[in-house]
Amino acid sequence: MLLTNLEIVPGRAVSQHLGLVQGNSVRAKHVGRDIMASLKNIFGGELRGYTELLQESREEAVARMIEQAEAAGANAVLNIRFSTSSVTQGAAELYAYGTAVILD
C-alpha cells in the first residue's frame, strides 16, 4: 500500500478513485504519565509519555485507514491528513484520512 500526503504520485496515473478512507483512535491520559508531565511542566522538557501516546494513536489510526483502503481494493492512499480533537477531559482523538485510489 502506497501512502502519501501528495495529491498525485509522480510517474503514476490514478486509474480509479475509490473515495475517502479514514481511521481514528481515541486515547485517554494515563495517571502515571500525568504525574511525570506535571513534573516536566515545572522543570521543562519533552513530555515523552504523551509523545509515545500520540505516536501509538497515530499508528493505530493509520492502520485502520489502511484496512479500509484494502477492503475497498485500493493500492494507494493519497493526500493523507491528520487531525486531533479533544473528546472529553483527559481523552483525545487522532483521526487519519485520505483518498483511496488504484494507481496504474
Helices and strands as residue ranges (DSSP letters): E 2-3, E 14-28, H 31-43, H 48-72, E 76-88, E 91-103
